[in-house]
Amino acid sequence: MEMADASALPTAVAAGAIALGLLYPAVASSLSPFPLDRKAYLDGKPRPFFRGVLHGLVSAVLVVAIAGVAAALQAGKLPWRCWGFVAFLLGKLASYATSALLHLYPFQTLEALTASFKWDLACVTVSVWSSSANVAVHNPSEFLASVLIHAAVNALNFVLVSVQLGDHKGLETLDSSTDAPRMALLVVQFCSTMYHIGWHYGFKDYWLAALGFYVAAFAISAPVTANHEVEPVSSWCPWHKAGRNGLHEDMHLLIFAGDVAMALLGLRMMMDPSIDANPTVGEFVWWPMDQVA
């Protein structure tokens, strides 16, 4: 696709995300429980109707988007800096796909379910890093530094998950004391990543929207994390229903909204690098064929 055509993409993506947010309460309130046996995980924990559905749908869309953008790049229809957007999509896919696998796949052993749970937690830091790929890719040294720093964070997160869940079975609620180091790592990574993005893009519009959605999701993550055995619902939310959806689903919808805002931010910077509030010195020439921009 030509760059002129791509300029309409942020509006289309935003409209779709807004429509999804508006329709979610109505759809959640009208659908009956899932007809198949999805009421519980293998370890007996409750599995509501909507658990993992959003992750599965978004994963499918991400696969198509990655293939489309990569094909356009190879055909010379997009500037090569847009590989940063591919990195963003790949990082989000890692998180959404592992969550979809955990919640949708009918595991036959507790060991397999537990392993999937570990990978789901381990890929959270990959998703956080990917949001910065859109702004860091404009300078090769900055992008490389970002990759190396976050690779170390990802490795540390994987070690923390492995140690914390060494004898873990199924989806047992994590002990808050042993989960503290991992949560501290996530908070530091998230704050530094958001600052990095805002430093380039500016602390405005899409950045503020993403921050708001992510903070709201974090605010309701505490009761979600601490109550896997009961899956909390709120009387303040008329679309909640036990066995169908609750705070867990709302949390992931908010994260998805934040990811959409980050995608729009990245698309704007890919199409118009001149809006960078802190551009790096010199032209971006690390990628081959960047002159097609």
C-alpha positions as CSV (number, residue, x, y, z in Angstrom):
1,M,0.0,0.0,0.0
2,E,1.1,3.6,-0.6
3,M,1.9,6.0,2.2
4,A,-1.0,8.2,1.2
5,D,-3.3,5.2,1.7
6,A,-1.7,4.4,5.0
7,S,-2.6,7.8,6.4
8,A,-6.2,6.7,6.9
9,L,-5.1,3.6,8.9
10,P,-4.9,5.3,12.3
11,T,-8.5,6.6,12.0
12,A,-9.8,3.2,11.0
13,V,-8.0,1.4,13.8
14,A,-9.2,3.9,16.3
15,A,-12.8,3.6,15.1
16,G,-12.6,-0.2,15.4
17,A,-11.2,0.0,18.9
18,I,-13.8,2.4,20.0
19,A,-16.6,0.3,18.5
20,L,-15.2,-2.8,20.3
21,G,-15.2,-0.9,23.6
22,L,-18.7,0.3,23.2
23,L,-20.1,-3.1,22.0
24,Y,-18.3,-5.2,24.7
25,P,-20.8,-4.5,27.6
26,A,-23.8,-5.2,25.3
27,V,-22.3,-8.4,23.9
28,A,-21.1,-9.6,27.3
29,S,-24.6,-9.1,28.7
30,S,-26.4,-10.9,26.0
31,L,-24.4,-14.0,25.3
32,S,-25.3,-17.2,27.1
33,P,-22.6,-19.5,28.7
34,F,-20.3,-21.3,26.2
35,P,-21.9,-24.5,25.1
36,L,-18.7,-26.5,25.3
37,D,-17.0,-27.7,28.4
38,R,-15.0,-24.5,29.2
39,K,-16.3,-23.9,32.7
40,A,-13.0,-24.9,34.4
41,Y,-9.3,-25.4,33.7
42,L,-7.7,-28.8,34.2
43,D,-6.8,-27.9,37.8
44,G,-10.4,-27.0,38.6
45,K,-10.1,-23.2,38.6
46,P,-13.1,-21.5,37.0
47,R,-12.7,-20.5,33.3
48,P,-15.3,-17.9,32.3
49,F,-16.8,-17.8,28.8
50,F,-14.8,-14.9,27.6
51,R,-11.5,-16.0,29.1
52,G,-8.9,-15.9,26.3
53,V,-11.3,-15.1,23.5
54,L,-9.9,-11.5,23.1
55,H,-6.4,-12.9,23.0
56,G,-7.2,-15.4,20.4
57,L,-8.9,-12.9,18.1
58,V,-6.2,-10.3,18.5
59,S,-3.5,-13.0,17.8
60,A,-5.1,-13.8,14.5
61,V,-5.3,-10.2,13.5
62,L,-1.7,-9.7,14.5
63,V,-0.5,-12.6,12.3
64,V,-2.3,-11.1,9.3
65,A,-1.0,-7.6,10.1
66,I,2.6,-8.8,10.4
67,A,2.4,-10.7,7.1
68,G,0.9,-7.7,5.4
69,V,3.4,-5.1,6.7
70,A,6.3,-7.4,6.0
71,A,5.1,-8.0,2.5
72,A,4.7,-4.3,1.9
73,L,8.2,-3.6,3.2
74,Q,9.7,-6.3,1.0
75,A,7.9,-4.8,-2.0
76,G,9.3,-1.4,-1.3
77,K,5.9,0.1,-0.6
78,L,6.8,1.3,2.9
79,P,10.0,2.9,4.2
80,W,12.4,0.4,5.9
81,R,12.0,2.1,9.3
82,C,8.6,0.5,9.4
83,W,10.4,-2.7,10.5
84,G,10.1,-1.1,13.9
85,F,6.3,-1.5,13.6
86,V,6.8,-5.2,12.7
87,A,8.9,-5.6,15.9
88,F,6.0,-3.9,17.8
89,L,3.5,-6.3,16.4
90,L,5.7,-9.3,17.0
91,G,6.2,-8.4,20.7
92,K,2.5,-8.0,21.2
93,L,1.8,-11.3,19.4
94,A,4.2,-13.1,21.8
95,S,2.1,-12.0,24.7
96,Y,-1.4,-12.4,23.2
97,A,-0.6,-15.8,21.7
98,T,0.8,-17.3,24.9
99,S,-2.3,-16.0,26.8
100,A,-4.6,-17.4,24.1
101,L,-2.8,-20.8,24.4
102,L,-3.1,-20.8,28.2
103,H,-6.8,-20.0,28.2
104,L,-8.1,-21.7,25.1
105,Y,-6.1,-24.9,24.7
106,P,-7.5,-28.0,26.3
107,F,-4.5,-29.1,28.2
108,Q,-4.4,-32.8,29.3
109,T,-1.8,-32.6,32.1
110,L,-1.2,-30.2,34.9
111,E,2.5,-30.0,33.9
112,A,1.6,-28.6,30.5
113,L,-0.9,-26.2,31.9
114,T,1.7,-24.9,34.4
115,A,4.3,-24.6,31.7
116,S,1.9,-22.5,29.6
117,F,1.1,-20.3,32.7
118,K,4.9,-19.7,33.1
119,W,5.3,-18.7,29.5
120,D,2.3,-16.4,29.8
121,L,3.9,-14.5,32.7
122,A,7.4,-14.5,31.0
123,C,6.1,-12.8,27.8
124,V,4.7,-9.8,29.6
125,T,8.0,-8.0,29.5
126,V,8.3,-8.8,25.8
127,S,5.1,-7.0,25.2
128,V,6.2,-4.0,27.3
129,W,9.5,-3.7,25.3
130,S,7.7,-3.9,21.9
131,S,5.9,-0.6,22.6
132,S,9.3,1.3,22.4
133,A,10.3,-0.4,19.1
134,N,8.3,2.2,17.1
135,V,10.3,5.2,18.4
136,A,13.7,3.5,18.9
137,V,14.0,2.1,15.4
138,H,14.8,5.6,13.9
139,N,18.3,5.3,15.2
140,P,20.3,2.1,15.0
141,S,22.3,2.5,18.1
142,E,19.3,3.5,20.1
143,F,17.3,0.5,18.8
144,L,20.2,-1.9,19.5
145,A,20.5,-0.5,23.1
146,S,16.8,-0.9,23.6
147,V,16.9,-4.5,22.4
148,L,19.9,-5.4,24.7
149,I,18.5,-3.7,27.8
150,H,15.0,-5.3,27.4
151,A,16.5,-8.6,26.5
152,A,18.2,-8.5,29.9
153,V,14.9,-7.6,31.5
154,N,13.2,-10.4,29.7
155,A,15.8,-12.9,30.9
156,L,15.6,-11.7,34.5
157,N,11.8,-11.9,34.3
158,F,12.0,-15.5,33.0
159,V,14.4,-16.4,35.9
160,L,12.0,-14.9,38.5
161,V,9.0,-16.7,37.0
162,S,10.9,-20.0,37.0
163,V,12.1,-19.6,40.6
164,Q,8.8,-18.4,41.9
165,L,6.8,-21.2,40.2
166,G,9.4,-24.0,40.7
167,D,6.9,-26.4,42.3
168,H,3.8,-24.6,41.1
169,K,0.8,-26.6,39.8
170,G,-1.9,-25.2,37.6
171,L,-3.2,-21.7,38.1
172,E,-2.7,-21.4,41.9
173,T,-2.9,-17.8,43.2
174,L,0.7,-16.4,43.4
175,D,1.9,-15.5,46.9
176,S,2.2,-11.7,47.0
177,S,5.5,-11.7,48.9
178,T,7.3,-14.0,46.4
179,D,5.7,-12.1,43.5
180,A,7.0,-8.7,44.7
181,P,10.4,-8.8,42.8
182,R,8.7,-9.6,39.5
183,M,6.1,-6.9,40.0
184,A,8.8,-4.4,40.9
185,L,10.7,-5.3,37.7
186,L,7.5,-4.9,35.6
187,V,6.8,-1.5,37.2
188,V,10.3,-0.2,36.5
189,Q,10.3,-1.5,33.0
190,F,6.9,0.0,32.2
191,C,7.7,3.4,33.7
192,S,11.1,3.6,31.8
193,T,9.5,2.4,28.6
194,M,6.7,4.9,28.8
195,Y,9.1,7.7,29.5
196,H,11.3,6.7,26.5
197,I,8.3,6.7,24.2
198,G,7.0,10.1,25.5
199,W,10.5,11.6,25.2
200,H,10.3,11.0,21.5
201,Y,6.6,11.3,20.7
202,G,5.7,13.9,23.4
203,F,3.6,13.4,26.4
204,K,0.3,13.9,24.6
205,D,-2.8,12.4,22.9
206,Y,-2.0,8.7,22.1
207,W,0.7,8.6,24.8
208,L,-1.7,9.9,27.4
209,A,-4.5,7.6,26.2
210,A,-2.2,4.5,26.4
211,L,-1.0,5.5,29.9
212,G,-4.5,5.9,31.1
213,F,-5.6,2.5,29.8
214,Y,-2.6,0.8,31.2
215,V,-2.8,2.4,34.7
216,A,-6.5,1.5,34.8
217,A,-5.7,-2.1,33.9
218,F,-3.0,-2.2,36.6
219,A,-5.4,-0.8,39.2
220,I,-7.8,-3.7,38.8
221,S,-5.1,-6.3,38.4
222,A,-4.7,-6.8,42.2
223,P,-8.1,-8.3,42.8
224,V,-7.8,-10.3,39.6
225,T,-4.4,-11.8,40.5
226,A,-5.4,-12.6,44.1
227,N,-8.7,-14.3,43.2
228,H,-8.2,-16.9,40.5
229,E,-10.2,-19.3,42.7
230,V,-13.4,-17.2,42.5
231,E,-12.8,-14.9,39.4
232,P,-14.2,-11.6,40.9
233,V,-17.1,-9.8,39.4
234,S,-18.4,-6.3,40.4
235,S,-21.9,-5.3,41.1
236,W,-21.0,-1.9,39.7
237,C,-20.5,-3.4,36.2
238,P,-23.9,-4.7,34.9
239,W,-22.1,-6.6,32.1
240,H,-20.3,-8.9,34.6
241,K,-21.7,-12.3,35.3
242,A,-20.1,-15.3,37.1
243,G,-19.1,-17.9,34.6
244,R,-19.1,-15.5,31.7
245,N,-16.9,-12.4,32.3
246,G,-15.6,-10.2,35.1
247,L,-12.7,-8.0,36.2
248,H,-10.2,-10.2,34.5
249,E,-11.8,-9.7,31.1
250,D,-12.1,-5.9,31.8
251,M,-8.4,-5.8,32.7
252,H,-7.4,-7.3,29.4
253,L,-9.7,-5.1,27.4
254,L,-8.1,-2.1,29.0
255,I,-4.6,-3.4,28.1
256,F,-5.8,-4.0,24.5
257,A,-7.1,-0.4,24.3
258,G,-3.7,0.8,25.5
259,D,-2.0,-1.4,22.9
260,V,-4.2,0.1,20.2
261,A,-3.2,3.6,21.3
262,M,0.4,2.5,21.1
263,A,-0.1,1.1,17.6
264,L,-1.6,4.5,16.5
265,L,1.3,6.3,18.1
266,G,3.7,4.1,16.3
267,L,2.0,4.4,12.9
268,R,2.1,8.2,13.2
269,M,5.8,8.2,13.9
270,M,6.4,5.7,11.1
271,M,4.6,7.9,8.6
272,D,6.0,11.2,9.8
273,P,9.4,10.9,11.6
274,S,9.5,14.7,11.7
275,I,7.2,14.8,14.7
276,D,9.9,13.2,16.8
277,A,10.3,15.6,19.8
278,N,13.9,14.5,20.3
279,P,15.3,13.3,16.9
280,T,18.7,11.7,16.9
281,V,21.6,13.4,15.0
282,G,22.0,12.4,11.4
283,E,19.8,10.6,8.9
284,F,18.6,7.1,9.5
285,V,20.5,4.9,7.1
286,W,21.1,1.7,9.0
287,W,18.4,-0.2,7.2
288,P,19.0,-1.0,3.5
289,M,16.9,0.8,1.0
290,D,15.8,3.5,3.5
291,Q,15.9,6.0,0.6
292,V,12.5,4.7,-0.5
293,A,11.0,6.8,2.4
